[in-house]
Amino acid sequence: MTFMTVQQTYTFQNNPTFKHPKIRWRVIEHLLHKMLDQSLRVNEPLPGINDLCENLGVSRTAVREAISVLVAKGMVASKPGEGSFIQPLSSWMLLDPEVLCWLRESDMALSIIEHLMEIRLIMEPEAAALASLRGSMEQFMSMNEALARMSCGENLRSPESIQGDIDFHNLILSTSGNIFLSRLRDLCMVSVELVVRLTFERVESVAQSIENHRRLLEAITSRQPDQARIEAKRVLGKTVQDLRQINIPFRRDILHQLGGDKD
């Protein structure tokens, strides 16, 4: 599947963390393409089992197992005697790491970026404030190391600099000392990767972003929770600004929270 806004082609990967059997994955991948490019729409039925078996050259067992995976992730609902039907995005297990990765690699990515940024705006400023109060020197040193790796991408983003960005934000979540916040690292990872993918041509924006991250780290390590909240919002505000410059819309109330509702 081609991602619509960049100069690369992205395909769904059988993530080693989850690793589906090869034949089952063939069916899952086929259905994902139809669901995520919206060839199949909400409440429409999946192709019949016999049709999938014939078209993909797989067994009925493989088809049933693949559909069961999608049912477990809330993407499909099976109705006895009627078939299996596409569910709305709001029913999907959106905190499931595999579902998040599939969405990130699809044409539906643009439909979730606003929601990803909004949930980060809700949680990251408070996580930063908690990190400033609860963090250890060892955790602060890990944040500094992650920021150093992120800073290597000031002139040209690289896998190492992107991973540094992801690690920096995940370390804030874990340093908050809240076990539920720390479990949201997959959401953070997908958000950062998606933002980088969408804005990768805007290299000039990276230097300011890195400076904003430095200010956030300084507020956290100086144990200034109120300032940490402010700086975390500044980091997210710059990201929203970059996304708006490539015509990704945000609701007015989100912009108002960031002090950017000036239209």
Backbone bond lengths (Angstrom), bond angles and torsions (degrees), N, CA, C in turn:
res aa  C-N    CA-C-N  psi(-1)  N-CA   C-N-CA  omega(-1)  CA-C   N-CA-C  phi
1 M - - - 1.459 - - 1.523 109.78 -
2 T 1.289 117.14 135.20 1.464 121.79 179.12 1.512 110.70 -87.77
3 F 1.337 116.52 129.54 1.466 120.41 175.04 1.510 107.89 -81.07
4 M 1.317 117.13 128.54 1.464 121.82 -161.68 1.516 115.24 -70.91
5 T 1.336 120.07 -17.31 1.456 117.95 -167.70 1.523 114.21 -113.41
6 V 1.318 119.00 -1.30 1.446 119.27 -176.83 1.509 110.84 -128.72
7 Q 1.321 114.37 176.40 1.449 119.54 -173.34 1.520 111.89 -97.40
8 Q 1.351 116.05 34.36 1.441 119.44 179.60 1.515 108.37 -134.65
9 T 1.334 116.11 165.55 1.447 121.56 176.75 1.519 108.22 -112.90
10 Y 1.327 116.23 133.01 1.451 121.03 -177.66 1.521 109.15 -118.24
11 T 1.305 116.13 136.01 1.451 121.27 176.03 1.513 108.69 -122.46
12 F 1.336 115.49 155.42 1.447 119.67 177.99 1.525 108.94 -69.31
13 Q 1.323 116.00 138.41 1.452 121.17 -179.15 1.521 110.27 -110.21
14 N 1.335 115.81 140.88 1.459 121.13 172.48 1.522 106.74 -79.99
15 N 1.337 115.49 85.91 1.463 122.90 -171.94 1.515 111.23 -52.93
16 P 1.352 118.56 126.13 1.468 121.24 179.82 1.520 113.03 -56.67
17 T 1.345 116.85 -26.30 1.461 119.92 179.96 1.522 110.95 -63.85
18 F 1.348 116.30 -32.57 1.462 120.77 -176.34 1.533 111.11 -108.16
19 K 1.308 117.13 -36.40 1.470 127.38 173.77 1.526 114.25 37.01
20 H 1.314 115.39 87.64 1.448 120.75 174.90 1.536 109.53 -80.26
21 P 1.324 117.93 148.62 1.468 119.73 173.24 1.525 110.32 -53.74
22 K 1.326 116.00 147.04 1.468 121.94 -170.50 1.528 112.74 -55.01
23 I 1.336 117.52 -45.39 1.470 120.08 -176.31 1.508 110.61 -69.70
24 R 1.343 117.10 -41.59 1.465 120.00 177.56 1.524 109.73 -62.06
25 W 1.345 116.16 -41.07 1.460 119.44 -178.90 1.524 111.71 -62.48
26 R 1.330 117.33 -34.89 1.463 120.18 178.52 1.531 110.32 -58.12
27 V 1.315 116.34 -40.47 1.471 120.28 179.71 1.529 110.32 -72.36
28 I 1.328 116.94 -44.39 1.463 120.64 179.77 1.518 110.05 -58.55
29 E 1.326 116.69 -47.73 1.460 120.78 -178.10 1.528 110.88 -61.56
30 H 1.322 116.98 -42.39 1.467 121.22 178.74 1.530 110.64 -59.14
31 L 1.324 116.67 -45.59 1.470 120.74 -178.59 1.528 111.31 -70.59
32 L 1.333 116.38 -36.61 1.468 119.63 177.89 1.521 111.41 -59.48
33 H 1.309 116.97 -44.55 1.466 120.10 179.23 1.523 110.56 -58.32
34 K 1.316 116.79 -42.64 1.462 120.01 -178.43 1.527 111.85 -70.25
35 M 1.340 115.73 -36.04 1.465 119.35 -179.03 1.521 111.90 -76.37
36 L 1.319 116.90 -43.72 1.452 120.27 -171.40 1.524 113.44 -85.29
37 D 1.327 118.43 -17.65 1.471 117.75 169.09 1.526 110.05 -95.39
38 Q 1.347 114.13 5.80 1.464 123.42 174.79 1.519 113.26 62.93
39 S 1.341 116.51 27.72 1.461 119.81 167.55 1.525 108.98 -63.75
40 L 1.343 114.63 -35.71 1.460 121.22 170.85 1.519 107.70 -105.34
41 R 1.317 117.32 128.74 1.458 121.23 -175.76 1.531 111.23 -107.68
42 V 1.316 114.80 170.49 1.462 121.39 -177.05 1.531 110.49 -53.86
43 N 1.336 114.89 134.20 1.472 125.10 178.72 1.523 113.32 74.42
44 E 1.330 117.40 -0.12 1.464 118.91 173.39 1.529 109.24 -81.76
45 P 1.349 117.18 148.52 1.465 119.80 -179.31 1.528 112.07 -77.85
46 L 1.318 115.20 149.85 1.460 119.54 169.72 1.522 109.02 -68.82
47 P 1.333 117.52 158.34 1.467 119.00 172.37 1.528 109.83 -55.59
48 G 1.314 116.74 150.40 1.457 121.20 -179.82 1.519 112.31 -63.62
49 I 1.322 115.61 155.82 1.468 120.83 -178.78 1.522 111.14 -58.65
50 N 1.322 117.36 -43.33 1.471 120.27 -179.35 1.525 111.18 -63.03
51 D 1.336 116.18 -41.10 1.469 119.82 179.24 1.522 110.72 -63.84
52 L 1.342 117.39 -43.19 1.463 120.84 179.51 1.525 110.98 -64.57
53 C 1.321 116.54 -40.86 1.471 120.25 178.41 1.527 110.62 -60.15
54 E 1.330 115.86 -45.29 1.464 120.51 -176.73 1.532 111.09 -69.87
55 N 1.342 116.99 -45.04 1.463 120.55 -175.75 1.524 112.67 -70.74
56 L 1.330 117.46 -34.04 1.460 121.27 -175.42 1.516 113.29 -101.80
57 G 1.318 117.10 -9.18 1.458 120.42 179.68 1.515 112.59 66.47
58 V 1.332 116.30 41.79 1.469 120.82 -178.41 1.518 109.14 -125.39
59 S 1.331 115.00 170.88 1.460 120.21 -178.61 1.526 111.18 -85.44
60 R 1.321 115.79 163.61 1.463 121.00 176.78 1.528 109.95 -62.59
61 T 1.319 116.25 -34.64 1.470 119.60 179.13 1.526 110.75 -61.74
62 A 1.336 116.61 -43.94 1.462 120.23 179.96 1.523 110.88 -62.50
63 V 1.327 117.05 -40.05 1.466 120.73 179.35 1.519 110.37 -65.46
64 R 1.322 117.00 -45.60 1.462 120.09 -179.64 1.531 110.99 -62.54
65 E 1.328 116.82 -40.95 1.470 120.23 179.24 1.526 110.82 -64.20
66 A 1.333 116.58 -41.75 1.469 120.17 179.77 1.529 110.77 -63.49
67 I 1.323 116.85 -44.54 1.458 120.27 178.93 1.523 110.40 -63.92
68 S 1.322 117.46 -36.69 1.465 121.19 178.63 1.528 111.36 -62.19
69 V 1.345 116.56 -36.83 1.468 120.53 176.82 1.525 109.82 -61.78
70 L 1.327 116.54 -45.69 1.471 120.64 -178.06 1.526 111.22 -69.74
71 V 1.334 117.36 -33.07 1.466 120.78 175.62 1.524 110.05 -64.91
72 A 1.342 116.80 -44.25 1.458 121.30 -179.39 1.529 111.86 -62.40
73 K 1.330 116.88 -26.48 1.467 121.11 -179.84 1.529 112.54 -93.27
74 G 1.342 115.86 7.58 1.459 120.33 175.84 1.514 114.69 76.43
75 M 1.335 117.45 6.57 1.454 121.31 -175.32 1.521 112.53 -84.36
76 V 1.316 115.23 -23.51 1.464 122.42 -176.24 1.524 107.89 -137.54
77 A 1.319 117.02 145.35 1.468 122.24 173.12 1.519 108.19 -121.32
78 S 1.333 115.98 133.39 1.456 120.78 178.70 1.526 109.80 -101.05
79 K 1.320 115.71 132.56 1.462 121.57 178.44 1.524 108.09 -117.63
80 P 1.331 116.90 116.73 1.467 120.23 -177.72 1.524 112.46 -51.96
81 G 1.321 115.67 128.29 1.454 121.00 178.22 1.512 114.72 80.57
82 E 1.350 117.29 -6.92 1.467 120.25 -178.09 1.523 113.27 -116.66
83 G 1.320 117.20 -31.05 1.455 120.85 -178.79 1.513 112.06 120.64
84 S 1.332 115.92 -164.03 1.465 122.49 -178.57 1.521 108.75 -117.65
85 F 1.349 116.03 139.57 1.461 120.80 -170.75 1.530 110.86 -130.16
86 I 1.351 115.24 143.61 1.458 121.84 178.67 1.527 110.16 -66.13
87 Q 1.328 116.11 134.19 1.459 121.96 178.74 1.535 110.60 -99.31
88 P 1.338 117.61 155.06 1.466 119.67 177.60 1.520 111.49 -65.73
89 L 1.312 115.88 154.92 1.463 121.91 -177.53 1.528 111.65 -54.46
90 S 1.320 117.31 -34.23 1.466 121.16 -178.70 1.525 112.81 -65.03
91 S 1.336 117.62 -16.80 1.468 121.32 178.96 1.524 112.76 -91.94
92 W 1.328 117.55 -12.08 1.461 120.89 -176.94 1.523 110.86 -71.56
93 M 1.320 116.41 152.82 1.458 121.68 176.72 1.530 108.23 -76.92
94 L 1.308 115.56 81.89 1.470 120.61 -168.19 1.526 113.24 -74.18
95 L 1.328 118.30 -12.72 1.464 119.81 174.36 1.522 111.80 -95.45
96 D 1.321 116.61 0.35 1.459 121.33 174.94 1.529 108.22 -70.24
97 P 1.342 118.85 122.91 1.473 120.51 -176.55 1.523 113.42 -55.82
98 E 1.327 117.05 -37.12 1.461 119.67 -178.67 1.524 111.19 -69.96
99 V 1.330 116.98 -41.54 1.472 120.76 177.60 1.525 109.91 -62.47
100 L 1.329 116.66 -43.80 1.466 120.26 178.57 1.525 111.10 -59.04
101 C 1.327 116.52 -42.85 1.474 119.92 -179.64 1.523 111.05 -66.46
102 W 1.326 117.52 -39.33 1.463 119.83 177.47 1.525 110.70 -62.68
103 L 1.324 116.89 -43.92 1.463 120.11 178.85 1.522 111.33 -63.17
104 R 1.322 116.05 -41.36 1.468 120.58 -179.51 1.520 111.45 -58.19
105 E 1.318 117.29 -33.44 1.464 122.01 -174.55 1.523 112.54 -94.44
106 S 1.333 116.85 13.26 1.459 119.74 -174.41 1.521 111.89 -119.97
107 D 1.334 114.52 172.63 1.462 120.39 175.31 1.526 112.10 -68.27
108 M 1.328 117.04 -13.71 1.463 120.50 179.21 1.526 111.99 -81.93
109 A 1.329 117.64 -2.58 1.462 120.52 -177.69 1.521 112.11 -56.71
110 L 1.323 115.94 -39.02 1.466 119.45 -178.53 1.524 112.02 -64.90
111 S 1.327 116.62 -25.28 1.471 119.38 -177.82 1.524 112.05 -79.60
112 I 1.338 118.01 -12.74 1.463 119.41 -178.57 1.525 113.27 -109.30
113 I 1.342 118.02 -11.10 1.463 119.18 -172.65 1.529 111.50 -63.58
114 E 1.339 117.96 -38.97 1.456 120.13 178.54 1.522 110.62 -62.16
115 H 1.329 116.49 -40.95 1.467 120.75 -179.79 1.527 111.28 -67.91
116 L 1.326 116.31 -38.69 1.469 120.00 176.84 1.523 110.97 -62.52
117 M 1.318 116.52 -45.17 1.460 119.18 -179.39 1.528 111.34 -67.11
118 E 1.313 117.14 -35.11 1.466 119.61 -179.76 1.524 111.24 -66.89
119 I 1.341 117.58 -42.96 1.467 118.96 179.89 1.521 110.40 -67.69
120 R 1.331 116.93 -33.41 1.469 119.10 175.71 1.528 110.72 -67.28
121 L 1.309 116.95 -36.54 1.460 120.25 177.87 1.529 110.85 -65.29
122 I 1.324 116.29 -32.90 1.462 120.57 178.01 1.525 111.19 -71.06
123 M 1.344 117.15 -41.82 1.467 118.71 -169.16 1.528 114.83 -100.64
124 E 1.331 119.39 -33.99 1.459 119.05 -170.61 1.527 114.71 -69.99
125 P 1.336 120.21 -39.53 1.465 117.45 176.78 1.531 112.70 -59.77
126 E 1.323 117.26 -40.70 1.471 119.58 178.48 1.515 111.24 -71.01
127 A 1.329 117.16 -37.02 1.468 120.07 176.48 1.522 110.15 -62.04
128 A 1.334 117.02 -40.20 1.465 120.92 178.62 1.525 110.77 -64.46
129 A 1.340 116.39 -41.23 1.466 119.84 178.57 1.529 110.54 -62.92
130 L 1.317 117.10 -44.38 1.465 120.46 178.47 1.525 111.21 -64.42
131 A 1.341 116.23 -40.02 1.465 119.99 179.35 1.526 110.85 -60.60
132 S 1.335 116.19 -37.18 1.465 119.77 -179.62 1.525 111.28 -66.35
133 L 1.319 116.82 -28.19 1.462 121.26 -178.74 1.521 112.82 -89.14
134 R 1.330 116.71 -32.24 1.462 121.09 -169.56 1.517 114.14 -110.64
135 G 1.315 117.74 -13.57 1.460 119.99 -173.15 1.521 113.66 -67.86
136 S 1.319 115.35 149.15 1.466 122.18 176.11 1.523 109.06 -95.52
137 M 1.321 116.42 164.66 1.465 120.04 177.46 1.526 110.59 -61.31
138 E 1.304 117.00 -35.95 1.466 120.28 178.66 1.526 110.80 -63.18
139 Q 1.328 116.51 -41.74 1.467 119.94 178.33 1.526 111.41 -67.03
140 F 1.325 115.89 -38.77 1.464 119.67 177.39 1.532 110.63 -63.36
141 M 1.304 116.76 -38.86 1.470 120.74 178.38 1.531 110.55 -65.02
142 S 1.339 116.95 -37.56 1.468 120.32 177.92 1.524 110.54 -64.99
143 M 1.341 116.77 -39.95 1.469 120.15 176.41 1.522 111.04 -62.02
144 N 1.304 115.70 -42.76 1.464 120.09 -179.82 1.528 110.59 -62.88
145 E 1.319 116.79 -39.90 1.468 120.84 179.11 1.524 110.71 -66.28
146 A 1.343 116.67 -40.03 1.469 120.54 178.07 1.531 110.51 -64.25
147 L 1.331 115.82 -41.04 1.466 119.81 178.93 1.529 110.66 -65.25
148 A 1.330 117.26 -36.55 1.466 120.41 178.00 1.533 110.26 -61.92
149 R 1.332 116.75 -40.68 1.468 119.94 177.57 1.524 110.89 -67.39
150 M 1.331 116.79 -40.31 1.462 119.97 176.60 1.522 110.58 -60.67
151 S 1.325 116.58 -39.30 1.466 121.50 -176.21 1.516 112.52 -66.40
152 C 1.333 117.40 -20.64 1.476 120.48 177.19 1.528 111.18 -63.76
153 G 1.332 116.82 -18.28 1.461 120.11 -179.86 1.502 113.94 -96.25
154 E 1.331 117.93 18.86 1.459 120.34 -176.73 1.526 111.61 -60.02
155 N 1.316 117.38 -39.09 1.463 121.32 -179.72 1.526 113.09 -97.95
156 L 1.319 116.79 -28.26 1.459 120.99 179.08 1.524 108.85 -153.45
157 R 1.317 115.97 115.18 1.458 119.74 -178.79 1.527 110.40 -64.90
158 S 1.309 114.60 142.10 1.463 121.35 -179.79 1.521 107.74 -135.45
159 P 1.348 117.06 165.32 1.473 118.87 175.82 1.524 112.46 -54.56
160 E 1.343 117.13 -37.23 1.464 120.21 -179.85 1.528 111.20 -66.50
161 S 1.327 117.47 -42.60 1.464 119.85 -178.82 1.524 111.27 -69.28
162 I 1.333 116.82 -36.74 1.461 120.53 177.48 1.522 110.29 -65.25
163 Q 1.344 116.01 -42.75 1.467 119.49 177.94 1.519 110.92 -64.27
164 G 1.334 117.33 -35.55 1.453 120.89 176.06 1.520 111.14 -61.28
165 D 1.330 116.96 -41.24 1.466 122.85 177.56 1.529 110.01 -61.46
166 I 1.335 115.95 -48.86 1.470 120.62 179.18 1.525 110.56 -60.13
167 D 1.330 116.66 -46.95 1.462 120.64 -178.20 1.523 111.63 -62.48
168 F 1.327 116.97 -39.09 1.469 121.09 179.74 1.532 110.37 -57.73
169 H 1.314 116.31 -49.07 1.460 119.62 -178.34 1.531 111.86 -69.73
170 N 1.326 116.44 -38.25 1.466 118.92 178.24 1.525 111.44 -65.92
171 L 1.339 117.03 -35.24 1.460 120.55 178.06 1.523 111.30 -65.44
172 I 1.326 116.99 -35.28 1.468 119.61 175.72 1.525 109.86 -62.00
173 L 1.327 116.31 -44.01 1.465 119.86 179.55 1.525 111.38 -61.81
174 S 1.327 116.75 -45.76 1.466 119.48 -178.36 1.525 112.14 -71.22
175 T 1.335 116.86 -33.96 1.460 120.91 -179.67 1.521 111.60 -72.24
176 S 1.336 117.40 -17.03 1.467 120.33 176.95 1.518 111.89 -60.48
177 G 1.340 116.44 -22.87 1.456 120.17 -178.77 1.510 113.77 81.10
178 N 1.333 117.48 4.23 1.459 121.73 179.31 1.522 108.53 -101.70
179 I 1.333 116.55 119.91 1.467 119.62 -172.89 1.523 112.06 -66.64
180 F 1.336 118.36 -27.64 1.458 119.95 179.69 1.530 110.35 -75.15
181 L 1.317 117.12 -40.82 1.463 119.91 176.29 1.531 110.88 -61.10
182 S 1.320 116.43 -41.61 1.465 119.30 -177.54 1.522 112.19 -65.52
183 R 1.332 116.92 -24.14 1.463 120.39 179.72 1.529 112.68 -80.59
184 L 1.309 117.59 -3.57 1.463 121.22 179.35 1.521 112.43 -90.94
185 R 1.332 116.36 15.23 1.469 119.64 -175.88 1.529 112.72 -63.58
186 D 1.342 117.51 -31.62 1.470 118.91 179.60 1.515 110.88 -66.97
187 L 1.329 116.30 -38.26 1.455 120.25 176.67 1.523 110.02 -62.35
188 C 1.330 115.90 -42.96 1.465 120.69 179.54 1.530 110.57 -63.76
189 M 1.338 116.13 -43.36 1.464 120.68 -179.16 1.521 111.10 -59.27
190 V 1.338 116.27 -48.46 1.464 120.21 -178.60 1.522 110.67 -63.95
191 S 1.338 117.01 -40.04 1.458 120.38 179.43 1.519 111.45 -61.79
192 V 1.331 117.46 -48.50 1.465 120.61 -179.37 1.526 110.66 -62.86
193 E 1.331 117.36 -45.74 1.465 120.24 -179.32 1.529 111.24 -61.80
194 L 1.332 116.14 -40.10 1.459 119.78 -179.11 1.523 110.89 -68.55
195 V 1.325 117.19 -41.97 1.461 120.62 178.26 1.525 110.53 -61.26
196 V 1.333 116.50 -44.44 1.466 120.26 179.06 1.523 110.23 -61.43
197 R 1.307 116.53 -43.33 1.462 120.01 -179.00 1.521 111.06 -62.09
198 L 1.319 116.27 -41.79 1.461 120.27 -177.16 1.522 112.69 -72.25
199 T 1.328 116.94 -31.24 1.471 120.49 -172.92 1.523 112.34 -112.03
200 F 1.346 117.59 16.41 1.465 119.51 -170.74 1.521 113.88 -62.11
201 E 1.341 117.43 -23.53 1.458 119.76 179.42 1.530 112.35 -80.38
202 R 1.341 116.90 -13.89 1.459 120.61 -177.98 1.527 109.71 -89.82
203 V 1.318 116.87 60.27 1.462 121.28 -176.40 1.520 111.45 -59.91
204 E 1.339 116.47 -30.51 1.454 119.11 -177.81 1.526 112.14 -64.60
205 S 1.328 117.43 -19.26 1.455 120.03 -178.61 1.524 112.38 -82.32
206 V 1.326 118.07 -12.83 1.455 120.89 -172.53 1.523 112.00 -70.89
207 A 1.313 118.16 -39.31 1.470 120.82 -177.44 1.524 111.33 -59.20
208 Q 1.332 116.85 -44.54 1.467 119.81 179.05 1.523 111.14 -66.95
209 S 1.324 115.95 -37.03 1.461 120.19 178.09 1.528 110.79 -62.47
210 I 1.328 116.29 -42.71 1.466 120.28 179.07 1.523 110.18 -63.80
211 E 1.321 116.91 -41.80 1.464 120.50 177.88 1.531 110.75 -61.89
212 N 1.319 117.20 -40.18 1.462 120.09 177.35 1.525 111.82 -63.13
213 H 1.334 115.91 -39.04 1.465 119.71 176.59 1.534 110.62 -64.82
214 R 1.334 117.29 -38.35 1.470 120.28 178.26 1.530 110.46 -61.93
215 R 1.322 116.45 -42.13 1.463 120.49 179.31 1.532 110.78 -64.41
216 L 1.312 115.93 -38.19 1.460 119.98 177.25 1.524 110.72 -64.32
217 L 1.320 116.75 -45.74 1.463 119.91 178.79 1.525 111.16 -60.92
218 E 1.309 116.65 -41.66 1.461 120.26 179.74 1.532 111.20 -61.35
219 A 1.333 116.67 -42.11 1.466 119.89 179.00 1.519 111.26 -64.50
220 I 1.335 116.43 -38.97 1.469 120.07 -179.98 1.524 110.66 -67.76
221 T 1.334 116.25 -49.36 1.467 119.04 -176.62 1.524 112.45 -70.69
222 S 1.336 116.97 -20.76 1.472 120.68 175.69 1.524 111.40 -85.12
223 R 1.316 115.90 -0.46 1.469 123.26 178.31 1.527 111.24 58.28
224 Q 1.337 113.75 50.87 1.464 121.57 177.49 1.535 108.56 -116.82
225 P 1.338 117.86 86.43 1.468 120.18 -173.41 1.528 114.05 -59.99
226 D 1.322 118.00 -40.79 1.463 119.53 -179.60 1.523 111.22 -64.33
227 Q 1.326 116.87 -41.65 1.457 120.50 178.21 1.523 110.62 -68.68
228 A 1.326 116.67 -34.86 1.469 120.15 178.23 1.529 110.35 -61.94
229 R 1.332 117.17 -40.20 1.466 120.26 176.27 1.531 110.59 -60.17
230 I 1.327 115.38 -46.29 1.465 120.53 -178.90 1.522 110.99 -60.61
231 E 1.337 116.08 -45.63 1.464 119.99 -176.71 1.525 111.66 -70.51
232 A 1.329 117.40 -34.07 1.464 120.17 176.87 1.526 109.79 -64.26
233 K 1.330 116.35 -40.45 1.465 119.98 176.40 1.525 110.78 -64.84
234 R 1.330 116.53 -36.83 1.462 119.77 178.96 1.529 110.54 -62.90
235 V 1.335 116.81 -42.96 1.470 120.91 178.22 1.528 110.21 -59.22
236 L 1.323 116.39 -47.87 1.461 120.37 -178.72 1.527 111.54 -68.45
237 G 1.334 116.03 -35.88 1.461 120.03 178.46 1.516 111.88 -61.78
238 K 1.338 117.52 -39.88 1.469 121.25 177.92 1.525 110.67 -64.48
239 T 1.334 115.94 -38.29 1.458 119.57 178.47 1.523 110.81 -64.39
240 V 1.331 116.67 -45.78 1.465 120.53 178.15 1.528 110.34 -61.69
241 Q 1.319 116.99 -40.31 1.474 120.92 177.68 1.522 110.89 -59.19
242 D 1.325 117.09 -45.72 1.464 120.49 179.33 1.525 111.05 -62.74
243 L 1.335 116.76 -41.26 1.460 120.36 -179.48 1.530 111.09 -66.74
244 R 1.308 117.39 -38.61 1.466 120.59 178.08 1.530 111.17 -64.51
245 Q 1.319 116.79 -31.76 1.465 119.47 -179.57 1.529 112.25 -70.47
246 I 1.327 116.60 -16.07 1.467 118.79 173.17 1.532 109.54 -107.30
247 N 1.352 114.07 25.82 1.466 122.46 169.97 1.523 114.79 68.36
248 I 1.320 116.32 31.07 1.460 120.08 171.14 1.529 107.20 -92.48
249 P 1.334 117.43 120.01 1.469 120.10 -173.48 1.530 112.42 -80.03
250 F 1.322 115.19 151.30 1.463 122.66 173.36 1.516 108.19 -132.94
251 R 1.329 115.22 145.50 1.455 119.59 178.68 1.521 110.39 -65.60
252 R 1.328 114.39 150.52 1.458 121.20 -174.40 1.530 111.80 -60.75
253 D 1.340 117.76 -36.58 1.459 119.10 -177.53 1.526 111.77 -68.26
254 I 1.332 117.39 -30.58 1.463 120.49 175.86 1.528 109.77 -67.65
255 L 1.320 116.02 -44.65 1.467 120.24 178.62 1.524 110.77 -62.97
256 H 1.318 116.19 -36.39 1.464 120.40 179.56 1.532 110.59 -62.46
257 Q 1.337 117.05 -40.46 1.467 120.66 178.12 1.522 111.31 -60.61
258 L 1.322 115.96 -31.39 1.457 120.96 -178.12 1.532 112.17 -91.98
259 G 1.329 116.05 -0.20 1.462 119.49 -178.89 1.500 112.70 73.20
260 G 1.360 116.78 22.87 1.464 119.57 -175.11 1.507 114.40 -115.67
261 D 1.330 117.41 14.65 1.469 120.08 -178.28 1.513 109.65 -87.59
262 K 1.324 115.64 81.27 1.464 120.37 -175.28 1.518 112.38 -117.14
263 D 1.336 115.18 7.61 1.472 117.72 -178.59 1.526 110.59 -77.10
